[in-house]
Amino acid sequence: MIIPTFDDVIAAHARIKPYIHRTPVLTSQYMDDLTGARLFFKCENLQKAGAFKARGASNAVFGLSDEQAIKGVATHSSGNHGLCLSYAAGRRGIPVSVVVPRTAPQAKKEAMRGYGAKVVECEPSTTSREQVFAEVVAQSGADFVHPYNDPRVIAGQATCSLELHEDIGILDAVVAPIGGGGMISGTCLSLAHISPDTKIYAAEPEQADDAYRSFKIGHIIADDAPQTIADGLKVPLKDLTWHFVSKHVSDILLASEQEIIDAMFILWQRMKIVVEPSSAVPLATIIKNKELFAGMRVGIIITGGNLDLKKLPWM
Amino acid sequence: MIIPTFDDVIAAHARIKPYIHRTPVLTSQYMDDLTGARLFFKCENLQKAGAFKARGASNAVFGLSDEQAIKGVATHSSGNHGLCLSYAAGRRGIPVSVVVPRTAPQAKKEAMRGYGAKVVECEPSTTSREQVFAEVVAQSGADFVHPYNDPRVIAGQATCSLELHEDIGILDAVVAPIGGGGMISGTCLSLAHISPDTKIYAAEPEQADDAYRSFKIGHIIADDAPQTIADGLKVPLKDLTWHFVSKHVSDILLASEQEIIDAMFILWQRMKIVVEPSSAVPLATIIKNKELFAGMRVGIIITGGNLDLKKLPWM
């Protein structure tokens, strides 16, 4: 296990700057009044390809040697990582293969192809995915960029809270969603170095609370197939993200499906931003735990904005 | 007729800065590829109260003498101006009355009340509105802040393109929606001074094309009750806005209802921002007139993001 360092974060930021947006940090008096805290929303929904994962993916892709880059990159993901790796590989002009269950939304496959990806379909099972992915890598020699359990990816995600700190200064707390733990790990990596007194909270759906239970019991618990509207947060922790979560996270807070939908709606309605359900989990947990954040300066990572606009949960 | 000057814009900016957001300017490779231009989106949907009109309203409200301020402000508007004047008056802590047709959406009336406004209902006719509004002003002595035909309001709106110019530098063109002409007039006022070679285009719905016909014939034409999804753009030009439009605008471009909806959808889908239909008209006209903007650096004013999220035109 290679644990990325803060030097890796600095190198990542320099490497990816030409390929990512410096996303804005938005504030809202309405949200402050609602929560009793002073909230700073780091809007990675406005990031390239609509998600923070453009950072980690770009760091992995642009850190490859020319020799390796020729063979391209590969991953398995039907979500934002697949999209963002396709984006980054497209920018470097190298091959990228993404293994996707054949049942994944057609629109997501089209979007990956739009960035130049070769989309390889597998059956919707772990066995099939691993088998197909192994074939893809064996044939191409592509570099496997894991969605989160990869030091290059975590160093890339860490540039997000680095920018937040540069723009806003010291925060009392930062809250980010937790799925596999890539964004939270990056947040830990940066803040432990530049602002060690800032508390880091992870926000998770009640219906996919494997990280919460892992955190409480002290080792990784991986659920089989959790069901939540926050579909980016269904995946389990892995050794590298567990390292950061277990070492630096103050607590993991939970929100119900309805609380996530309600928070998502007010983010759209009051802040005029399109956010996916996963991005609404931090706000939902802050609304639910007002006493914990009262009077504090709190950063919130809005992780992405990719969803089907024709199927909104309040319609 | 008092014509605001660039000095008024500078004064307005200093006056309103504590009460408005410095809104971000977003870019999108997708939009650039789609249009063949380099587009800079000034996101006033992310402005206080969700619309650029917070600028003009704040300039009017905070420019009042203490003596006048005690009597408050009043306007007639069921749209963003009523909301933004309520916001600004609320920030100064002075009375504000807004005359609204009783048929206007309940949500809009509630939002105005949320900022502290007294909402006075009238019948949905010009006669009733004028009569009720005259009574409100006679009783309160409130200062009438017109939604756009007011030099204080135009100087306030002008701060938007001032910021755009500060952030992005010289643009070949700026495109903004046109209804009554407040934003376009402010754009003319600023750019004629700081960047006189920048062309200014107004974008208007085909189904509410009174400004277009006025521009072509050389005097104001006011339609009675145009019907368009871009409901912020139904009002006619007035003498002060006609002054700026007739003097500084290069052309007025039209878009159909479907073109507006399509442009709105891709703004949500690709840029992850909630914009109201009026805000999508500039992009719709650029997509329709690609040859006019090919290779140019073009500013687009995204005017607002206030709409009913439960009634979207693509659902």
Interface residues (C-beta under 8 A of the other chain):
Chain A: H21 P24 L26 T27 Q29 N45 L46 K48 G50 F265 W268 Q269 R270 M271 K272 I273 V274 V275 G305 L309 K310 L312 W314 M315
Chain B: H21 P24 L26 T27 Q29 N45 L46 K48 G50 F265 W268 Q269 R270 M271 K272 I273 V274 V275 G305 L309 K310 L312 W314 M315
